[in-house]
Amino acid sequence: MLENERYGEAMKLLRFLLQCQGQDERHYEEWRALLEWMEAAFPQYIAGSNNDEEMDLHGDHEPDEEDMKRRNAQSKLTKDPEYADRLLKTVMDEPLTEQTMLALEQLSYMEGSAIDQALAEWLQHNELHPLLQFRTLQTLRKRGMGGIVNLTRGQEHVSIEIDSVPLLPEDFPIQMTKITERVAGQTEVQEPTLYYFAQELWSQFIMAIFGTHDYLSILDEDDATIDIWAAALHQMVTESLTGSRNEEESRAMYGITDTMRFRFEQAYRTMKQFVAAGMHE
């Protein structure tokens, strides 16, 4: 968040963590110290932090901020004609890190069809982490490129229309939010920490499966499908946070019957593979 200058959202997260109970006191001291440092370093985000956080979470940036980013990128390109090439090298040739995402963001604001062609060809002909694929698709859409991109996502060959790629969290179909709403009903009051991490994991996961069979199956908006994915999400987060796996409890909580169990295990396995891949990147 700090590397992306999402100061308002970072402050909100720290305040949330400080309200959670049951953690080691050392963690509270670290969170409190970091929050105090941020409030001193970025006081402009304190008074209007709620508005800033909403803008960060929903992407409602003011036009002048977008213009400023575009002018900054073009200024760097004017001063250094090879700047775009170096950004492309960072994205395509270096290990996947936060710098990769920052380079993609800067490429979003640079002009030139050669950048579109380079990113599209790289995307279609290389085996990439699913989140990197999605971020690259977002970059192509931000750059105004249209048409369809054919690529491999996991074991699937998919065709994705660039204009359909969500740029903001609220751009995803409403069916996607029903999963976290279902989890919220089970965790928001008694396990707020679990619910927060469930939201974070789900936002990453739907980007990773965008355009795949799993993604399209959720759009069917079948109640059983919603229950299955919500149960798998709850199980995955619980296991990640506590290290324990009580599958029967998760299935009972979301009404997963024996006839639904196989689909639940498939959803859980898909999510676990995503988490494992993310851990190894």
N, C-alpha and C positions, 0 to 999 in steps of 0.2 A: 504493500500500500504506500509506503514512504517513497519507494523508487518511482512509483507512478503518480506521486504528488497527490494521493488521495487522503489528505490530512484529516478532513472532516470525518470521513468514514473510519479512519484509524482511531480517532478519538472516541467515536461512538462505540467501537469494538472494545476498547480498553475500559470504558465506563460500564459496559455490559458485563465484562469479565469480573470487574470489581464487585458487582452486585451478586455474583454467583457464590454459593456457599459450598463448603466441604473441600476446598482446595488447600494445598500446602501454603502456610503463611508466607513462605519465601516468594511464592508466585505473586501474591498480592502486593508485596513490597516492590517487586520488579515492575509489575503493571502500573502501580501508583507512581513510581519514579519516572517511568517512560511517559505517562500521561502528563505529569508536571513539566517534564522537559519539553514536550510538544506544545503545551499551552504557553510556555515561555518563548519558544522558538517561533510559533505560528499563532500569535494572539488573534489575528484576523479571522481565524476559523472558530473562535470560541463563541462570540456573541451570536453569530448567525449559523452556528454549527448545524442546527437541525435542518435548515434550508440547504446548507452545503452538502449534508449527508444525503438528503433526498435527491439532490442533483447527481451526486456520485453514484447512488444506487440505481437510479433510473435513467441516467445518461442525459438529463435535461440541461445540458450545458448551454450557456448563453452564446449567441452567435459570435460575439466578439472574441470569445475564448477560442472557438474553432478557427476563426480568421487569424488569430495570433499564432496558433500552432502551424497553420498553413504558411503564413508569412515567414515564420522562423525556419521551417523546413526549406522553403524556397531560397531563403537568404543563405543558408548553409550550402545549398547546391550551387548557388551563384558564386560563392567564394571558393568552393572546392568542387569542380565538375565531376570528380570521382567519388564524391560522398555517397551517392545512391548505390554505386557499385560496391562500396565497402559495406553498406547496410545489407545489400543482397548477400554478400559473402557471410556476414554475421548470421543471417537467417538460414542460409543453405548449407554452409560448411562447418559451422561451429556447433558445439554441444548445445542442447536445448536448455536455456536458462531464462531468467527474467530479461536479460539483455536481448534475447531473441524477440520477445514480445514488444519490447520498446523499439527495436529496429523496425518491426512490422508496422507499428503505429506511426513512426516517422515516414515510412514509405507510403502510408495512406494519403499523405498530404503533398506528395511530389508528383509533378507532371511527367508524362512520357509513356507512350504505348510500349516501349521496350521493357519497362518494369512489369506491366501487365503480362506480357508474353513470357518473360522469364519466370515469374511466380506461377503462372498457370501451367507451364510445361513441367516445372519442378514438382508441383503439386500432383500432377497426373502420372508422373513416371518414377516416383520415389516412394518407398515405404516410410511413412512418417507417423509420429505420435498423433492420435486422433485430435487432441486439443490443438496441436500445431496446425493440423489440417484445417480445423474450424477457424482458427485465428487468421489463417491465410485467406480463406474464403471471405471472411469479414473484410479483410484488407482490400481484396479485389472488388467487393461491393462498394466500399467507401470510395474507391478510386473511380467508380462509375462504369466499371466493366460489366457487360451484359453477357447473355448466352448461357450455355450449359457446360459444366465441367464433369467429365467422367473420371472417376477415381476409385481406388480400393479403400474401403473402411473396414478394418478388421479382416474378416474373410469374405466380405461382400463387395461386389462391384456395383457402384451406385452412380446415378446421374443426378447432379444437383444444379438447379437453376440459380444462378448467382443472385438474382433479384429476390429470391425467397429466403436468403440467409438472414437470420435475425441479427440486428446490430445491438439491440438493447434487451435486457431481461424481459421487459414487458412485450417484446415483439414475438416471443414464443407463444404458441397456441395456449388457450386457457386450460386445456386438458393437462398440460404439464404442471401447472400450479396446483391442480387438485391433488397431486401426490403429496406435496408438502403440507397442504391443508389437512389432509387425512392424518399425516404424522403429527401435525400440531394438535389435533384433537386428543392425541394420546400422551403428548409430552410437554406441551407448551407451559403448563402450570407446574407440574411436579419435576420435570426434567428439562429446564430451559436451555441448559448447555447442550444437551443432546439435540434439541430442536434446532439450535443455531448451527451446529455442525451438519445436521441433516440438510438444512437449506444450502449450505456451502457446497456439500458433496453433490447434491442434486443439480445445482446450477452448473457445476463442472461436467457432471455425467451427461446431461442432455446435450451439451455442446459436443461431447465426444461421440454420441450415438446419432447425431443429427443426420437425417436422410437414410438411416438404416431400417431394417425390418422391425427392430425393437422400437425405434422411435415412431414409426408409422402405426404400429400396433397400439401404442398408447393413445394415438389420436382417435381410435375407435370409440373412446369414452365409455367403454363398458365398465360397469361398477366392479366386476370381478377383476378386471385388469388394473384398475386403480388400487384396489385392495392388495393385489399381488405385489405391485411395485412399491407401494407404501410399506408393506411388511418387509420386503427385501431391503429397502432403504433403512428402515429402523434396525433391522438385524445387522446390517453392515456397519452402521455407525456405532451401535452398542458394542459390537465385537472390536471395532477399532479403538474405542475409548476405554473399555474395561478388559479386553483380552479374553472375555468369556463368550461362549456361544450357547444360548438357550433358545434353540430354534422353535421348540414346542410353544414356549411362551409368546414369541413373536407371532407365530401362526394363529394362536388362539386370540391374541389381541386384535387381529385384523380379520378374523373370521375366515381363515384359510382352511377350507375343507380338504378331505383326502383327494377329491377329484381335482382340486386346484393345486395340490402340492407339487406336482411335476413342474408346472409353469412357475411356481414360486421359486423352486430350486434353480430353474433356468435363469430367472431374473437375478437371483442372488449371485449365481456363478458369473454372470455377465458383469455385474457391478464389482464383484471381487477381482475379476481380471483387470478391470479398469483401475481400481485402487492399486493393485500390484504393479501395473505398468507405470503408474504415476510415481510410485515409490522408487522405481529403478531408473527413472529419467533423471 
